[in-house]
Amino acid sequence: MGNLSKKDFILVSLMLFSLFFGAGNLIFPPFLGQSAGHQMWIAMLGFFITAVGFPVLGVIAVAKSKGLYNLAARVNPVFASIFTVLIYLSIGPGLGIPRAGSLPFEMAVAPYLPAEVSIVLARFLFTALFFACAYWLALSPTKLVDRMGKVLTPTLLTLIVLIFVGSIIKPIGEYGMPTHDYQTIPFVKGFLEGYLTMDTIAALNFGIVIALAIRTKGVTDEKLVIQSTIKSGLVAGSLLIFIYLILGHLGAMSGAVHGETENGAQTLTYVMNDIFGTPGAILLAIVFTLACLTTCVGLITSCGQYFASLTPKISYNGWASILALCSMTLANMGLNQILSLSVPVLDAIYPVAIVLIVLSMMNRLIKESFLVYRVTILVTGIVSVIYALNQVGIHLGLLTTFCERLPLYHEGLGWVSLALGAMVVTIVLDHVLDLKNTSEPLASVNYIEE
């Protein structure tokens, strides 16, 4: 069969958008806008690279490779196994699920608690009920959850547009002054803030899902599958940019009125209160809670199925209960603690994911060279891990001292120069080796064909 029909193309594009558009996509842009103030537009350019550009490229890379493991196996099979597990832990019980469980409390409950009520106890009771519901739904995921997602995503988008229109009719205020690093390096700070959406590492799982969805529509030619994936990615990415600009604009106006908040959930709540009053904030909180619930169910389901495939002795139901319990425990750390924990973890993982995607985009040039993949990923991983450890106060002597001398290291981009250097040197070296030895010395390393 030929390419996708217009109707199917729109459906696949919206499906990809809904996979990306989760809880974090709502809270980080307004928080960025609030913190960046009149530097918001520059910061957003950096944010778009890591929160939109690389996620779209990640979907394409995995679709072309027919799976994350196949893509990562170009480095090494052991690396592929470890990296895949780390990705699932990050988007699942390590960060993604607890964050999605904690956000509704911050928006729907915490702002309206009486002063005498213990926020710790209230959070525990809320998360216990929330994850009990998520666990129950994950035991037998039905079309109900899918339908909820199909209804909630358009509802959220409609709400965001209404908020934007409301802000035009009833302006919140002028853009505020930039704070912290946004004063001096807004572009770099925005680039790093894009890590927090976790969409680039999530895209490494979404790619194969989108490719399979396109194939189920009758598209069998691999070139057409990739073309449809690219087009769907561009549509989904454009929608994300549109929504991020609205949310960033609202946050930038809110910053001048309310000052600095603790997180983006508070920023968005203030915006709703300013424009529509308490009823508007409560409506957003309810829809947001349901959206986070469906996100948690989807993540528990996908992670449970993956880990069950690795451990036959533990069933899917067993993993679902483990994931729900662990996520509930971490969610009780509070949103601010979860976000502070996520920064060093993502500092370590995100650069590796970015470089892996870049190498995949260059695959015709490097021809899956194990030398290029291994050396480039190795140096990227070393620098990013050292930086992440340094961020939590762990100094590794000479290694840390060396890395601190790299360009942009203190801004969080020290890995870029070494990754580019390793890439160029190994590509040249690989071509030289090919010229000197026509017996294909690298043929002993077999990877799954694309």
PyMOL commands that set and color helices and strands:
alter all, ss='L'
color gray80, all
select helices_A, chain A and resi 6-20+23-65+68-72+77-94+96-112+119-139+143-169+180-183+186-197+199-216+222-258+264-310+316-331+335-361+363-366+370-391+398-404+414-436+441-444
alter helices_A, ss='H'
color red, helices_A
deselect
rebuild
show_as cartoon
